[in-house]
Amino acid sequence: MKLLLVEWLDSNRHDGWTSIESLGDLEDGLACCSIGWLLSESKSSVTLLAHLSLTKHGEPRAAMGSLAIPKRAIVKRKDLTGALEEGTK
């Protein structure tokens, strides 16, 4: 499985009573960064898995922490698979 770093923009909001002046920072969205194993990719989204449980042969068996990111929200992505393989040598 590929390991990806994905930079993306999420919605942003304030809770409760907030001054009108301080609401301007909502316009650009919230910059996010996620790293995970690529489960699937479609025309409209990328789904990452945060945690994998492996068999004794190193094959993925179960996962926890899935996140589907809409492609229109993705600013940048980088494949980290090679860096991971280098680190295990």
Summary of the structure (lengths in Angstrom):
residues: 89
radius of gyration: 17.0
end to end distance: 17.6
largest distance: 56.9
contacts: 197
relative contact order: 0.27
helix: 19%
strand: 53%
